[in-house]
Amino acid sequence: MSSSDASQPPPPSPKELKAALKAFKKRLKLTCLDDQSRIGVGPMSSGRKSGIVAIMPPDQYPRAVWDELVRQGRLKNAGSGLYELPPT
């Protein structure tokens, strides 16, 4: 084992990755709902779709978790610290 391996933190556990992805999806959903409920959309209209596709991930998880989810293809890096769900 080299000295560079010793300084590396352990990879995120599958349980941690699952919890982080769940938190990300929940935050994305709430952000979109908040955007859709803005004043300016008439009460008699059918509403409008949110244009939000990428968000900042929850900060209670380290960057390594988000990078691992991107590597696995479960999230997509949108740049500038934003992440989005990949197209299905």
N, CA, C and O of each residue as an XYZ file, in Angstrom:
352
protein
N       0.848     -1.167      0.000
C       0.000      0.000      0.000
C       0.898      1.237      0.000
O       1.765      1.359      0.866
N       0.716      2.137     -0.931
C       1.539      3.333     -0.998
C       0.972      4.410     -0.081
O      -0.146      4.286      0.418
N       1.748      5.460      0.136
C       1.310      6.529      1.027
C       0.133      7.301      0.433
O      -0.657      7.871      1.185
N      -0.008      7.336     -0.901
C      -1.141      8.039     -1.508
C      -2.438      7.277     -1.263
O      -3.501      7.891     -1.170
N      -2.370      5.943     -1.156
C      -3.562      5.156     -0.865
C      -4.038      5.388      0.568
O      -5.240      5.379      0.835
N      -3.111      5.593      1.471
C      -3.458      5.781      2.872
C      -4.209      7.097      3.091
O      -5.017      7.189      4.015
N      -3.963      8.110      2.267
C      -4.629      9.393      2.435
C      -6.001      9.426      1.770
O      -6.772     10.359      1.994
N      -6.308      8.434      0.967
C      -7.607      8.376      0.293
C      -8.696      7.967      1.292
O      -8.527      6.983      2.011
N      -9.815      8.710      1.346
C     -10.909      8.271      2.212
C     -11.566      7.028      1.605
O     -11.483      6.816      0.395
N     -12.208      6.220      2.420
C     -12.861      5.029      1.866
C     -13.993      5.434      0.933
O     -14.610      6.481      1.133
N     -14.277      4.628     -0.080
C     -15.370      4.977     -0.987
C     -16.704      4.957     -0.252
O     -16.853      4.248      0.744
N     -17.672      5.727     -0.732
C     -18.980      5.758     -0.069
C     -19.642      4.379     -0.116
O     -19.507      3.645     -1.095
N     -20.343      4.050      0.933
C     -21.031      2.758      1.004
C     -22.280      2.789      0.126
O     -22.816      3.865     -0.135
N     -22.750      1.636     -0.330
C     -23.988      1.589     -1.116
C     -25.178      2.190     -0.370
O     -26.051      2.810     -0.977
N     -25.206      2.003      0.948
C     -26.291      2.574      1.756
C     -26.241      4.102      1.714
O     -27.273      4.762      1.591
N     -25.032      4.653      1.819
C     -24.865      6.108      1.782
C     -25.229      6.663      0.398
O     -25.847      7.722      0.292
N     -24.843      5.943     -0.654
C     -25.172      6.379     -2.008
C     -26.686      6.389     -2.230
O     -27.229      7.313     -2.836
N     -27.352      5.357     -1.733
C     -28.810      5.269     -1.887
C     -29.503      6.414     -1.151
O     -30.422      7.039     -1.681
N     -29.055      6.682      0.071
C     -29.642      7.769      0.862
C     -29.391      9.133      0.209
O     -30.269      9.995      0.207
N     -28.200      9.320     -0.338
C     -27.874     10.591     -0.996
C     -28.720     10.791     -2.246
O     -29.200     11.897     -2.494
N     -28.909      9.736     -3.036
C     -29.719      9.842     -4.250
C     -31.171     10.139     -3.886
O     -31.831     10.929     -4.561
N     -31.667      9.515     -2.832
C     -33.041      9.768     -2.375
C     -33.194     11.227     -1.943
O     -34.184     11.877     -2.281
N     -32.214     11.738     -1.198
C     -32.245     13.136     -0.751
C     -32.184     14.083     -1.949
O     -32.858     15.113     -1.965
N     -31.367     13.730     -2.960
C     -31.261     14.559     -4.157
C     -32.600     14.622     -4.886
O     -33.053     15.703     -5.265
N     -33.230     13.472     -5.083
C     -34.517     13.429     -5.799
C     -35.584     14.214     -5.051
O     -36.393     14.907     -5.668
N     -35.589     14.109     -3.728
C     -36.569     14.841     -2.929
C     -36.355     16.346     -3.058
O     -37.311     17.104     -3.221
N     -35.093     16.774     -2.983
C     -34.806     18.204     -3.117
C     -35.169     18.716     -4.513
O     -35.696     19.820     -4.651
N     -34.888     17.916     -5.546
C     -35.242     18.308     -6.911
C     -36.750     18.446     -7.048
O     -37.234     19.410     -7.641
N     -37.495     17.493     -6.506
C     -38.958     17.536     -6.578
C     -39.502     18.769     -5.869
O     -40.366     19.462     -6.407
N     -39.002     19.051     -4.661
C     -39.471     20.215     -3.916
C     -39.098     21.524     -4.612
O     -39.875     22.478     -4.595
N     -37.926     21.571     -5.216
C     -37.502     22.768     -5.943
C     -38.408     23.011     -7.148
O     -38.793     24.148     -7.419
N     -38.745     21.951     -7.865
C     -39.640     22.078     -9.018
C     -41.045     22.494     -8.582
O     -41.664     23.349     -9.216
N     -41.550     21.893     -7.501
C     -42.879     22.271     -7.002
C     -42.901     23.730     -6.567
O     -43.877     24.438     -6.819
N     -41.840     24.182     -5.920
C     -41.751     25.573     -5.497
C     -41.753     26.501     -6.706
O     -42.401     27.548     -6.690
N     -41.028     26.118     -7.750
C     -40.980     26.925     -8.968
C     -42.344     26.977     -9.649
O     -42.736     28.023    -10.166
N     -43.060     25.874     -9.656
C     -44.368     25.821    -10.309
C     -45.426     26.618     -9.554
O     -46.404     27.061    -10.157
N     -45.254     26.806     -8.263
C     -46.280     27.467     -7.458
C     -46.060     28.971     -7.341
O     -46.666     29.614     -6.483
N     -45.229     29.529     -8.163
C     -44.956     30.971     -8.110
C     -46.204     31.783     -8.436
O     -47.078     31.348     -9.185
N     -46.256     32.962     -7.856
C     -47.334     33.899     -8.168
C     -47.157     34.333     -9.619
O     -46.033     34.510    -10.089
N     -48.241     34.499    -10.304
C     -48.178     34.890    -11.705
C     -48.826     33.844    -12.591
O     -49.115     34.100    -13.760
N     -49.048     32.694    -12.046
C     -49.778     31.663    -12.764
C     -51.212     31.769    -12.286
O     -51.485     31.628    -11.094
N     -52.127     32.018    -13.206
C     -53.523     32.220    -12.839
C     -54.136     31.001    -12.179
O     -53.780     29.872    -12.514
N     -55.070     31.216    -11.227
C     -55.683     30.088    -10.536
C     -56.554     29.233    -11.455
O     -56.827     28.073    -11.146
N     -56.985     29.787    -12.559
C     -57.837     29.036    -13.480
C     -57.042     28.416    -14.623
O     -57.607     27.727    -15.472
N     -55.767     28.651    -14.646
C     -54.954     28.080    -15.721
C     -54.563     26.651    -15.365
O     -54.765     26.198    -14.238
N     -54.019     25.975    -16.315
C     -53.598     24.595    -16.064
C     -52.209     24.544    -15.445
O     -51.649     23.462    -15.272
N     -51.654     25.689    -15.114
C     -50.327     25.723    -14.513
C     -49.251     25.728    -15.581
O     -49.529     25.920    -16.765
N     -48.043     25.518    -15.155
C     -46.938     25.459    -16.101
C     -45.900     24.488    -15.582
O     -45.813     24.235    -14.380
N     -45.126     23.956    -16.482
C     -44.056     23.044    -16.109
C     -42.884     23.847    -15.571
O     -42.633     24.971    -16.006
N     -42.188     23.272    -14.643
C     -40.985     23.897    -14.119
C     -39.862     23.714    -15.128
O     -39.757     22.668    -15.767
N     -39.033     24.721    -15.266
C     -37.896     24.641    -16.169
C     -36.633     24.170    -15.460
O     -35.567     24.111    -16.073
N     -36.737     23.836    -14.183
C     -35.573     23.425    -13.399
C     -35.246     21.969    -13.700
O     -36.097     21.089    -13.565
N     -34.013     21.727    -14.106
C     -33.569     20.354    -14.376
C     -32.340     19.979    -13.550
O     -32.068     18.794    -13.355
N     -31.596     20.972    -13.065
C     -30.379     20.706    -12.300
C     -30.400     21.541    -11.025
O     -30.879     22.675    -11.012
N     -29.865     20.949     -9.946
C     -29.821     21.640     -8.661
C     -28.485     21.374     -7.975
O     -27.734     20.481     -8.366
N     -28.206     22.172     -6.942
C     -27.065     21.904     -6.068
C     -27.447     20.712     -5.195
O     -28.551     20.691     -4.650
N     -26.585     19.739     -5.049
C     -26.932     18.586     -4.218
C     -26.954     18.956     -2.740
O     -26.306     19.920     -2.332
N     -27.692     18.199     -1.938
C     -27.697     18.464     -0.487
C     -26.279     18.432      0.078
O     -25.485     17.557     -0.265
N     -25.972     19.384      0.939
C     -24.595     19.505      1.432
C     -24.272     18.598      2.614
O     -23.152     18.639      3.123
N     -25.224     17.777      3.065
C     -24.899     16.865      4.160
C     -24.116     15.644      3.687
O     -23.683     14.826      4.499
N     -23.934     15.522      2.368
C     -23.133     14.436      1.806
C     -21.890     15.030      1.158
O     -21.966     16.099      0.551
N     -20.748     14.360      1.275
C     -19.510     14.897      0.690
C     -19.512     14.813     -0.836
O     -20.288     14.071     -1.438
N     -18.647     15.575     -1.422
C     -18.522     15.628     -2.889
C     -18.226     14.243     -3.473
O     -18.663     13.934     -4.582
N     -17.494     13.414     -2.741
C     -17.148     12.076     -3.228
C     -18.394     11.235     -3.502
O     -18.393     10.406     -4.412
N     -19.444     11.441     -2.728
C     -20.690     10.701     -2.937
C     -21.308     11.086     -4.278
O     -21.746     10.224     -5.039
N     -21.338     12.381     -4.558
C     -21.950     12.848     -5.818
C     -21.097     12.417     -7.008
O     -21.630     12.035     -8.050
N     -19.777     12.477     -6.855
C     -18.892     12.027     -7.933
C     -19.082     10.540     -8.225
O     -19.049     10.124     -9.383
N     -19.281      9.744     -7.183
C     -19.497      8.302     -7.367
C     -20.838      8.041     -8.059
O     -20.930      7.153     -8.907
N     -21.870      8.801     -7.709
C     -23.164      8.640     -8.370
C     -23.082      9.030     -9.851
O     -23.747      8.423    -10.691
N     -22.275     10.032    -10.165
C     -22.052     10.403    -11.569
C     -21.308      9.282    -12.278
O     -21.657      8.914    -13.400
N     -20.276      8.734    -11.623
C     -19.501      7.649    -12.222
C     -20.386      6.432    -12.509
O     -20.193      5.746    -13.513
N     -21.347      6.167    -11.637
C     -22.258      5.036    -11.821
C     -23.355      5.324    -12.839
O     -24.088      4.415    -13.232
N     -23.477      6.587    -13.275
C     -24.498      6.947    -14.255
C     -25.860      7.229    -13.641
O     -26.856      7.319    -14.360
N     -25.916      7.368    -12.325
C     -27.193      7.613    -11.657
C     -27.508      9.103    -11.554
O     -28.652      9.486    -11.311
N     -26.483      9.943    -11.743
C     -26.626     11.395    -11.818
C     -25.753     11.890    -12.957
O     -24.854     11.189    -13.422
N     -26.032     13.107    -13.396
C     -25.237     13.723    -14.456
C     -24.737     15.063    -13.940
O     -25.508     15.846    -13.386
N     -23.449     15.327    -14.118
C     -22.863     16.600    -13.705
C     -23.235     17.647    -14.748
O     -22.900     17.511    -15.924
N     -23.937     18.703    -14.302
C     -24.377     19.753    -15.214
C     -23.419     20.941    -15.203
O     -23.673     21.935    -15.885
N     -22.332     20.864    -14.451
C     -21.348     21.941    -14.380
C     -21.697     22.942    -13.299
O     -22.846     23.021    -12.864
N     -20.728     23.692    -12.872
C     -20.870     24.732    -11.844
C     -21.434     24.195    -10.538
O     -22.134     24.914     -9.824
N     -21.138     22.943    -10.219
C     -21.617     22.366     -8.971
C     -23.051     21.881     -9.006
O     -23.597     21.497     -7.971
N     -23.675     21.891    -10.179
C     -25.064     21.435    -10.325
C     -25.094     20.026    -10.858
O     -24.225     19.619    -11.629
N     -26.103     19.280    -10.439
C     -26.292     17.907    -10.899
C     -27.723     17.738    -11.360
O     -28.615     18.451    -10.901
N     -27.949     16.798    -12.267
C     -29.288     16.505    -12.753
C     -29.453     15.001    -12.898
O     -28.473     14.256    -12.914
N     -30.702     14.565    -13.004
C     -30.973     13.156    -13.244
C     -30.722     12.881    -14.715
O     -31.070     13.705    -15.561
N     -30.130     11.749    -15.038
C     -29.896     11.432    -16.456
C     -31.228     11.135    -17.162
O     -32.198     10.730    -16.522
N     -31.264     11.337    -18.472
C     -32.506     11.025    -19.191
C     -32.813      9.530    -19.102
O     -31.915      8.689    -19.128
N     -34.086      9.230    -18.998
C     -34.478      7.825    -18.894
C     -34.965      7.262    -20.196
O     -35.331      6.088    -20.263
